[in-house]
Each structure stands twice: as C-alpha cells, then as structure tokens.
Amino acid sequence: MSEHIRIGLVSISDRASDGTYEDQGIPALKDWLGKALTSPWTPETRLIPDERALIERTLVELVDTVGCNLVLTTGGTGPAVRDVTPEATLAIGDKEMPGFGEEMRRISLNFVPTAILSRQVAVIRGKCLIINLPGQPKSIRETLEGVRDADGGVRHLGIFAAVPYCIDLVGGPYIETDDAVIKAFRPKHATRPKQA
C-alpha cells in the first residue's frame, strides 16, 4: 500500500536564484516525478544560490522541520570554485551512500566524457535520503530513469530504481512507481501487493 511522501526539490544556482535566467531544475524534477511516482507526493521547492551555509540550512530545514523523506538537489556539483553542493550535503548527512554518486557518473559517461568531473553525492539524514543530481534537465532524467536504446528499452537502469527501498530501510514511507518509467526494485520479502 502506497504512502504519502514529501519530497524536497532544491535548485542551487547563483544565476537562476538572482533571476539572470529561468530555473530549469525544479520544473524538470516535478515533471519527471509526476510521471514516475504512483504514490501521492507533495513537493517542497527551494531555489537558492551557491552558498554552502545556505545549502546546509536548507537541507536541514527540509528534513528536520518540513519532514521530507527524499530531497533531490540539482546544480553546484562540478569543480568550479562556487560548486559546493557536495560539501554542504556531506556536512549535514549521517551516512554517505556512495553508490548513488558512482552510478550517476557511470550513467552520464554514456553521453559525455566530462561526467567524470561531476561530484554528486548522496547521504542519509535521519529518515531522509538526499541525492545531488546533475543540473541539466536531460541529465536529470537520464540519471533517474536510465539510458534507453532506440526502441525505448532500458539499456542502463537509472538510480531511482533503488530509491524507494532505500527509503523503506531508513524508516520512510512506502512509495511506488510507474514501471513504464522506472521500476522500483525491492526484495520479495519487502514488496507489498500493488494497489488496484
């Protein structure tokens, strides 16, 4: 049985937050989650500049005060001087989940050799999974959903397949996905019957 989940969506960009250009990260995340999740969910959005202390405060607020069980950030994960999202994320996490970052880079390497410059990380804080995603909408979708071949079949599974079970393991709500977009993987003993 599905349960409601509150999801933090944080776009981290100096230029988008000051209005120099329109943010594309939060709309891309809302669009993808709207297709992928069959469980009820509520977004909590934040558009902030690349300021480490502000990123840390925002992540802590979304988890500890707002009650998010999943927070997805976009932006600020490269090697540039102001790219500090990974440092802020690691600073407020209880446990690092290195497999997410490793897999995101491996997925992106299917498209660009500069994927190795990305420093995305994921952490657990309390009953919440926090994941740093790439900044571009196309890369966000590919990372979450996976790489598809010309006929639409999945060639390389996206990271979101592991997200629902990870949230189960840390005591968060049971969330379900649309298998046509991304099939959530759980061991048989952890899988509940699908709702009609």
C-alpha positions in Angstrom: 0.0 0.0 0.0 1.4 3.4 -1.1 2.0 6.1 1.5 2.3 9.9 1.0 5.8 11.3 0.7 7.0 14.8 1.0 9.9 15.5 -1.4 12.3 18.4 -1.3 13.4 19.8 -4.6 16.3 22.2 -4.3 17.8 24.0 -7.3 21.2 25.5 -6.5 22.3 28.3 -8.8 23.6 31.8 -8.4 22.2 32.9 -11.8 18.8 31.2 -11.6 18.3 32.4 -8.0 19.1 36.1 -8.9 16.8 36.0 -12.0 19.6 36.1 -14.6 17.9 33.1 -16.2 14.9 30.9 -15.5 15.5 27.8 -13.3 15.1 24.6 -15.2 16.0 22.1 -12.5 12.8 22.2 -10.3 10.4 22.1 -13.3 12.4 19.1 -14.7 12.2 17.3 -11.3 8.5 18.0 -10.9 7.8 16.7 -14.4 9.8 13.5 -14.0 8.4 12.7 -10.6 4.9 13.4 -11.8 5.3 10.7 -14.4 7.4 8.2 -12.3 5.5 8.1 -9.0 2.1 6.5 -8.5 2.2 7.2 -4.7 0.8 10.5 -3.5 3.5 13.1 -3.1 4.0 16.8 -2.2 6.9 18.9 -3.5 8.7 21.4 -1.3 10.7 23.6 -3.6 13.7 25.9 -2.9 15.7 28.0 -5.4 18.9 29.2 -3.7 22.4 30.5 -4.6 25.7 28.5 -4.4 26.3 29.4 -0.8 27.5 26.5 1.4 25.9 27.7 4.7 22.6 28.4 3.0 22.6 25.0 1.3 23.3 23.2 4.6 20.5 25.2 6.3 18.0 24.5 3.5 18.7 20.7 3.6 18.4 20.6 7.4 15.2 22.6 7.3 13.6 20.3 4.6 14.5 17.2 6.6 14.2 18.2 10.2 11.4 20.8 10.1 9.4 20.1 6.9 9.6 16.3 7.2 10.9 15.3 3.7 11.8 11.7 3.3 13.5 12.4 0.0 15.4 15.5 -1.1 16.8 15.9 -4.6 19.2 18.8 -5.4 20.3 20.0 -8.8 23.3 22.1 -9.6 26.6 23.0 -7.9 28.3 19.7 -8.3 31.2 20.5 -10.7 34.8 21.5 -10.0 34.2 25.3 -10.2 35.1 27.4 -7.2 31.4 28.1 -6.3 30.3 24.5 -6.7 29.9 23.5 -3.1 26.7 21.3 -3.1 28.5 18.0 -2.3 30.4 19.6 0.6 27.2 21.0 2.1 25.4 17.7 1.6 28.1 15.6 3.2 28.4 18.1 6.2 24.7 17.5 7.2 24.5 13.8 6.5 24.5 11.0 9.0 25.7 8.3 6.5 27.2 8.7 3.0 25.6 6.5 0.2 28.5 6.4 -2.3 26.8 4.0 -4.7 24.5 6.7 -5.9 27.3 9.1 -7.0 29.2 6.3 -8.6 26.2 5.2 -10.6 25.2 8.7 -11.7 28.7 9.3 -13.1 28.6 5.9 -14.9 25.2 6.7 -16.5 26.4 10.1 -17.6 29.6 8.7 -19.1 27.3 7.1 -21.7 26.8 10.6 -23.1 29.8 12.9 -22.2 33.4 12.2 -21.1 33.2 15.2 -18.8 30.9 13.2 -16.5 34.0 12.3 -14.5 34.1 16.0 -13.4 30.8 15.6 -11.6 31.0 15.3 -7.8 27.4 14.3 -7.0 26.9 12.5 -3.6 24.0 11.1 -1.6 23.5 10.9 2.1 21.0 9.7 4.7 19.9 12.2 7.3 17.5 10.7 9.8 14.7 9.1 7.8 15.6 11.0 4.6 17.6 10.2 1.5 19.3 13.3 0.0 20.7 13.0 -3.6 22.7 15.6 -5.6 21.6 15.3 -9.2 23.1 16.9 -12.3 22.0 20.4 -13.4 20.6 19.9 -16.9 17.0 18.6 -17.4 18.1 15.9 -19.9 20.8 14.7 -17.5 18.4 14.7 -14.6 16.0 12.4 -16.5 18.8 10.1 -17.7 20.3 9.8 -14.2 16.9 9.0 -12.5 15.4 6.9 -15.3 18.3 5.3 -17.0 19.6 5.0 -20.6 17.2 3.8 -23.2 18.0 2.3 -26.6 16.3 3.4 -29.9 13.3 1.2 -29.3 12.7 2.5 -25.8 14.1 -0.5 -23.9 16.2 0.3 -20.8 19.9 -0.3 -21.6 21.3 1.0 -18.3 19.0 1.3 -15.2 18.6 4.7 -13.5 19.3 5.3 -9.9 15.7 5.9 -8.9 15.1 2.1 -9.1 16.9 1.8 -5.7 15.4 4.9 -4.1 12.1 3.5 -2.7 13.7 0.6 -1.0 16.4 2.8 0.5 13.7 5.0 1.9 12.0 1.8 3.3 15.2 0.8 5.1 15.6 4.2 6.8 12.0 4.2 8.1 10.4 6.4 5.5 7.1 5.9 3.7 6.4 3.0 1.2 6.4 4.6 -2.3 5.5 3.1 -5.6 6.5 3.9 -9.2 5.1 3.5 -12.7 7.0 0.6 -14.1 6.8 2.1 -17.6 9.0 5.0 -16.4 11.2 3.3 -13.7 10.6 0.0 -11.9 11.3 0.3 -8.2 13.3 -2.7 -7.0 12.6 -4.4 -3.7 13.4 -7.9 -2.5 10.4 -10.1 -2.5 10.0 -10.0 1.3 9.8 -6.2 1.2 7.3 -5.9 -1.6 3.7 -5.1 -0.9 0.8 -6.0 -3.2 0.1 -3.3 -5.8 -3.0 -1.2 -5.2 -5.8 -1.7 -7.6 
